Amino acid sequence: MFSFQFTALGTAWSISIDQADLSLLAQQPTHGLRKKVIDQTADFERRFSRFDQESESRQFVTAAAGTHPISKRLMELLIVADSLRSLTDGAYDPAVGGLMEAAGYSPDYTLKPDQKKLEHWHLPFWSLQLTKHSVTIDGPVLFDFGGIGKGYWIDQISELLFAEGFPHHLVEGGGDMYATTKADGSGWNVAIEYPGKTDLALGTYALKNQGLAASDVFRRSWGRWHHFVDVALKQPTQYIMGCVAVSDSAWRADQVTSVLALTDPSVFSDTVSRIGGEFVVILANGEARMSSNWSGEIFV
């Protein structure tokens, strides 16, 4: 087993490689692999973090209404974001970045809501033109891919490891992950943290060529705010404390948790079935809800 850790996108990352034959690691110095992963992750952060003033996520904060060209990778992120926007009737929208910053979750981390900005903020219009790789907006917009960007990048790192000749691995970033099988065909058994209780396990799951995502209202919270935001009411949601999802990729698992965080519990199963995956949710009152296809172990 070989592993290394680093920090990026505001969280801790860990790469674990399980190889029956370690000769490939001998042929390719491990520091070279580590450098590739870290450098490419840093580039992704520079391009898409809302907290980087030069990022593509911020390139439209002062833009005029009209149609603007975008990169292929930004288009990939917005295509999935647009599908989630449709699926949730607008509850999920990556244009929420301006609202998050008005609430105090800004690059300077004031963590103090600006009531005037909150009152005047409105959800910007945006639409995609796929053939021209462009986005049409009705005025300034700030995109935030915090809900799905990490899962997207976890899968990109996994693809890099496959390309480098390491087919048995686990990529983890801030609790979200993608795991292949181990070299002997077994799964990677991971513990799932109970929302808000770092010393208590909600359960476990043996991942085999699957992604897992977990999110809660505690890790990114300030005052009465947290990062699950109702764009219509311009305030934090009150549905759940946290959720965990498993799907065939980390990106899809992230999409499931993003939907669960912003939709009414009565439509959890129907909505998630249209993405694909399994889930456990801890509601605001402490009640646990899980999908009928959940195949992990739950302790609480």
Summary of the structure (lengths in Angstrom):
residues: 300
radius of gyration: 19.4
end to end distance: 31.7
largest distance: 60.9
contacts: 965
relative contact order: 0.13
helix: 33%
strand: 29%
